[in-house]
Amino acid sequence: MPDVKLYLNEQLADTSGAVKIALAKVVADFRNPTKKTGAYSYTIKLPKSAVNRRIFAHEDDAAMLGKFRQTYAARLEVGGVTLIAGTFNHNSNEPAAFVGNITGDHLRRKLGDVLGDKKLRELTTFEKLDFNGDPSILASLTKPALYWAPGGRPSGDGNWSEVCFPYVYDSFARLRNLHGVPLNYERFGVSHFAGSVVENIAADSEYTLAGTILDKPEWRKLTLLYSNEDGQDPPYNYGKLAVGSADMAFTNTAEDEDGGDYWIVVCNPGSMDTLTTVSGDQAQQFGADGVLSPKFSGDYDIRFTWQARVVDTKQTGYPAQAHKAIAVFRDLSDGDTIDRPWGAIAYADFNAENVLDSSCLISNVTSSVAGSGSAGDSGYDSSGNLKANIIRLEAGHQYRLQIYLAVPKGNRTEFSGMNASSVYGNVVYVAACNGPLLLDPARFLPDMTQAAFLSGIFRLFNLFYDLDEATKVLTLYTADEYYAANAANVIDLSGHCDPRTFNESPFTEAELGQMFSKFAEDGDFMSLRTDLLAYANKDAEAAATELPFAALGFVEVPVRRYEMDAQYTVSKVADGIDLVPCILPDADVANSALLSDYAAEANFAHKPRLALYEQSAINGPLWQSSYGNVNVTPPDPLNHEGLYLKRAVLTGDFFQAHPIPRPRLTFFGPGQPVRYKIVEDVPRRLVSLVRSTDPNIYTLSDPDFLVLSVTSTNVSLAIDVDAANAFYGEVYRSNRLLARHSHTVDGVSKMDASLYARLDGRGIVRIGSGYYVLSGISGYEVGGDSAKIELYVQVI
């Protein structure tokens, strides 16, 4: 046997005698970071010599316990060349031998080795955001922010970002009623530029990125849309978002209990409105019924003031009635109801300082006389400001400010005719919360491993990669770049084998599947009930590997642009069709009720989606109207006929809406050649989505309606070879050539240790006038002169 040295835990093992060591290896797939490839040995039997017994800690001793649990770092050298390094697996003992095999480390270190099973949400290198909810989204929408590769980032102008906030319509109701229920930041989520996710995956493992792909517009604009398939609570920075106030006005009451000489009345808020978008409840924690539902467990500073009065509507002039009152801020959990939390209430409760039960977190008692109202608050400090009331509130619980009145019966036999109402309204607000103050974008990523995400992105772009351990650089290559870089690295096997003796085989379905990709099916309406997936995967191979991303669909919506003349009357109206991205919930019966059911929403419970993030801007104010003009109503924040606008501002005697850029997403390219429209079957009360070819504001480029401020990237992400903007057809050109014209061959080749080590899958194998790519080597016996090689014919 040649100069063979087997080291186990850095100790030279005894390989004398008839020890045979045979090796095989599968070369690395430098596109798939999760594929487990590498070298391995067949069974090795080492003699039970004194040297080997010391290495194996005398595990041949029949009386020894705890055998086969030791691991052994292994390295096999032949003539000074390392053929395999990894782990020796001690599998059994024979009377004269220690039996095992070597599982080799990968031929070159792979991303899968670096990343392991780490999740996207474990990334630590994202820039934390000072996020304030709706204002932060509005600020983002006014910037042409895109992801830029590290070397090309603009400085100081805010045009670089790791995240973005495109809106995806998630219900038929909002599509049909674009004004709809006002949007807030939670309906946007936090989306990520895919390039920034790749960069942070590399940075988190202390690598930097390189490659020409990083500067391509389709890479910089590729966006991973927010999804929450596993249902996690979005981790917003509630320390900022929870600060807010709300005004509750009650005009109706419900008689509660007959308290002997008194009627006990519960006052139910009839409406509840946040006061302003800046100081209002940005976290939308207050419901319209006055119930506060915290989304963060922590210490809250709760303060309130209230005023109430009771009048007798059966007497002339509606005289005010004397009464006493209790105001409590209480926990509705543990079976309490909104209206009657405690059962019978005694009048004595209205004289107590600590009112009722433990669900009352803040309480006060007041009395009034005839002709006046009652009023209370949560306390004032010496400066006249409402005192801080620090209370522990729990996420998932519900809390409410509740006001109870005790009204003397007098000579009345029934409460009918009495009316209780607020005087100036009741204000309750959260002054502070000790929640986190910065938003971590990584927490809004899908529940996916980093390796699975990279594998999906690499497949989409058909990328290859290289890890440089010395410089800690992860370089990405397009398929053309990869083949060009390795074309000069030719290993000539012409004198080692004869291709005429080789077996030839077509690619298996599994091998073809590894060459190609397709978008995943999802459980949403468009994936299941339209032909969206057929167009997204138009030219996908049947056995193609499924990406961890689903396709994004688009639906037509009508939009209108108003202009006013000097008299603030409509002077011009321009109608058009916009295209909006949608992920709609599936329905067993798609009836017309979906068009008004805002509760039937996807709520982000879908597979991750990819899209290209574009931007557009409106040319001039969308509308302006005189104060009180009913022809045009002020828009809701973030939502007006599908175009995001700032809140209307009263200037002089007219309102003017100030338009801002609206992020536009594309999947099939500008104008979305694959798009749908809502069709309603009125007699049968059914609704469906059907393909549409109607002109839209992007295909018409109507300057009277919309002016594009950014040139769209003419790229379709669909698996479509023939489309004019077929991104797939370009990046998968080499794979398609291989699938159409190549096949696999296998046969015996001469082999020695040096050649075995050189054949690592990089470069090209030449045999005579033919060119091949190595797939694997098997059956190479150390000291022997041959092995079986597997190749596929190179046609690129």
Salt bridges, closest charged atoms under 4 A:
GLU10 OE2 - ARG75 NH1 3.07
ASP29 OD1 - ARG31 NE 3.98
GLU59 OE1 - HIS90 ND1 3.22
ASP60 OD2 - ARG53 NE 2.64
GLU77 OE2 - ARG75 NE 3.06
GLU94 OE2 - LYS45 NZ 3.18
ASP113 OD1 - HIS106 NE2 2.90
ASP130 OD1 - LYS240 NZ 3.19
ASP170 OD2 - ARG187 NH2 2.29
GLU186 OE1 - LYS295 NZ 2.56
GLU199 OE1 - ARG153 NH2 2.36
ASP204 OD2 - LYS118 NZ 4.00
ASP230 OD2 - ARG121 NH1 2.87
ASP256 OD1 - ARG340 NH1 2.44
GLU257 OE2 - ARG340 NH2 2.65
ASP258 OD1 - LYS409 NZ 2.42
ASP301 OD2 - ARG303 NH2 2.52
ASP312 OD2 - ARG412 NH1 3.62
ASP331 OD2 - HIS397 ND1 3.02
GLU394 OE2 - ARG392 NE 2.96
GLU414 OE2 - LYS314 NZ 3.58
ASP447 OD1 - LYS119 NZ 2.82
ASP466 OD1 - ARG108 NH2 2.90
ASP466 OD1 - ARG762 NH2 3.17
GLU469 OE1 - ARG109 NH1 3.44
ASP480 OD1 - ARG733 NH2 2.77
ASP492 OD2 - ARG766 NH2 3.22
ASP498 OD2 - ARG500 NH2 3.01
GLU504 OE2 - HIS743 NE2 3.61
ASP522 OD2 - ARG609 NH1 2.72
ASP524 OD1 - ARG609 NH2 2.97
ASP539 OD1 - LYS538 NZ 3.57
GLU556 OE2 - ARG675 NE 3.63
GLU563 OE2 - ARG561 NH1 2.28
ASP575 OD1 - ARG560 NE 2.67
ASP578 OD2 - ARG662 NH2 2.75
ASP586 OD1 - ARG529 NE 2.46
GLU601 OE1 - ARG187 NH2 3.47
GLU614 OE1 - LYS221 NZ 2.79
GLU680 OE1 - ARG176 NH1 3.50
ASP681 OD2 - ARG684 NH1 3.58
ASP694 OD2 - LYS677 NZ 3.40
ASP704 OD1 - LYS572 NZ 3.41
ASP720 OD1 - LYS538 NZ 3.63
ASP722 OD2 - LYS538 NZ 3.73
ASP746 OD1 - LYS788 NZ 3.83
